[in-house]
Amino acid sequence: MSSIATLTINPAIDISTSTERIAPIRKLRCSVMRRDAGGGGINVARVVRRLGSKVSAIYPIGGSTGQLLHRLVDDENVQSIAVEVAEETRENFTVLEETSGSQYRFVLPGQALAEREWRACLDALETIDQLPPFIVASGSLPPGVPDDFYARVAQFTKAHGSKLVLDTSGKPLAAALEAGVYLVKPNLREFQELLNAPLADQGAWIGASRRLIESGRTEAVALTLGSNGALLVARDAAVRADAPDIQTVSAVGAGDSFVGGMVWSLAAGGNLVDAFRYGVAAGSAAVLNPGTELCHAPDVMRLYERIELIRL
């Protein structure tokens, strides 16, 4: 039985390549294209599996690209619970400009889902014989899906005794927090938008996180800060970790790798603080790899030893 299930309502096939220089009009000769299964929860599932745990991934698929997505997920040894939908699964693509090292990310809109389709994705949670202790819901909502979709997931998981880890933004994040989640992982921009406040320093980040916790909207906040590391705030702890000094190849998927490392540790019985350390290690390990390759277990374990925690 899987100890973790992920839900990705807006999946994608992530295409990555590189070219010497990006310029208008002329043909841009690219390197060999790489395709990866993508979307927040699917990426989390890929990381959890690479770290050695069983995981199930729930996601909609449509058309020929949907069938390819299913195969790519299978190639990662992740158990799929795929929901057939009418519209073609989207593709995103990332291009690295070799001369500058700049990365260009093109994110296409997700396929619109009819009410019966997004409800089928919710119902897929009920098809799992025994709901895992941890459910990860991650990513944006495609057209047609209501803002309270993740709030519905939160209510379902709470009613069945599972813990919801949520990584999304905007109105869907706000609505889910009203329903109550176990752990939320915004980046700083998403956190500022959620609270409609500048949150200019560490004291403000901790204070805002504690208010969310004290109001019962979440039990913990893992705030990612890009090159400045990350911050964990729970009822009885506040911990900061700086990002290790490593060479960034691609930042794509670092946040999903962070969530994957953290929930993998939690499902294995780790406490929140140690899981946070694994999250920082996994997010850092992801930037070592090109395109949408995400992190690999040997890099996570090596970097874990280098992550120093500062208790606040």
Sequence and secondary structure as in RCSB ss.txt:
>XXXX:A:sequence
MSSIATLTINPAIDISTSTERIAPIRKLRCSVMRRDAGGGGINVARVVRRLGSKVSAIYPIGGSTGQLLHRLVDD
ENVQSIAVEVAEETRENFTVLEETSGSQYRFVLPGQALAEREWRACLDALETIDQLPPFIVASGSLPPGVPDDFY
ARVAQFTKAHGSKLVLDTSGKPLAAALEAGVYLVKPNLREFQELLNAPLADQGAWIGASRRLIESGRTEAVALTL
GSNGALLVARDAAVRADAPDIQTVSAVGAGDSFVGGMVWSLAAGGNLVDAFRYGVAAGSAAVLNPGTELCHAPDV
MRLYERIELIRL
>XXXX:A:secstr
  SEEEE SS EEEEEEEES   SSS   B   EEEEESHHHHHHHHHHHTT  EEEEEEE HHHHHHHHHHHHH
TT EEEEEE SS  EEEEEEEETTT  EEEE        HHHHHHHHHHHHTSSS  SEEEEES   TT  TTHH
HHHHHHHHHTT EEEEE  HHHHHHHHHH EEEE  BHHHHHHHHTS   SHHHHHHHHHHHHHTTSEEEEEEE 
GGG EEEEETTEEEEE       S  TTHHHHHHHHHHHHHHTT  HHHHHHHHHHHHHHHTTSSTT    HHHH
HHHHTT  EEE 
